[in-house]
Amino acid sequence: MRQPEHLKIVGLKSTTPRLKILSLFESSQEHHLSAEDVYKLLMASGDDVGLATVYRVLTQFEQAGLLVRNYFEGGKSVFELNQGKHHDHIVCMQCGHVEEFYDATIEARQEKVAIERGFSIRDHSLYIYADCTNKQCPHKDLRADPMPTNKIGAAQSLD
């Protein structure tokens, strides 16, 4: 993707902060980044972009459809490139690492549950909160502060 043209297509001017932030999302190995993550990565690479600018650009990108915002457990919102394909997320409660997945069986079951209850799904999101089963969680260094476990609202059987 040629970034300046892509920004123009969605109605945004090609400013230096926008180009740097879009480039960061396109090149980062971590696909889910908070505003603070983006800010720290920009600072580490020597780019002088303020935190307020990062928040503003992320919101503009979300409104333009370039990024999708996800609200995960612990009150932290993270952004990812909008790839145009539905997927769900599994989140490590120890380190915050996020994995994307798609499972046709889960999708079909959700559709069936909605139909049985007289609903037609417009959109949905599924977040599975779990702990890495590896005793040495390979992603602990990616997130400095672990996300707290929420014990409120136990899962309910759909059967």
TANORZI-V899403 format. One record per backbone hydrogen bond with DSSP energy under -0.5 kcal/mol. CO is the residue of the C=O (numbers start at 1). NH is the residue of the N-H. If there is no record, write none. Layout:
# TANORZI-V899403
<<CO/NH> <CO/NH>>
This chain:
# TANORZI-V899403
<<1/3> <2/6> <3/7> <4/8> <5/9> <6/10> <7/12> <8/11> <13/15> <15/19> <16/20> <17/21> <18/22> <19/23> <20/24> <21/25> <22/26> <23/27> <24/28> <29/31> <31/33> <33/79> <34/38> <35/39> <36/40> <37/41> <38/42> <39/43> <40/44> <41/45> <42/47> <43/46> <47/49> <50/54> <51/55> <52/56> <53/57> <54/58> <55/59> <56/60> <57/61> <58/62> <59/63> <60/64> <61/65> <61/66> <61/67> <62/65> <66/82> <68/80> <70/72> <70/78> <72/75> <76/72> <78/70> <79/33> <80/68> <81/83> <88/101> <89/128> <90/99> <91/130> <92/96> <97/92> <99/90> <101/88> <103/107> <104/108> <105/109> <106/110> <107/111> <108/112> <109/113> <110/114> <111/115> <112/116> <113/117> <114/119> <115/118> <126/89> <127/129> <128/91> <128/130> <130/93> <135/137> <137/140> <139/142> <139/143> <140/143> <144/146> <149/151>>
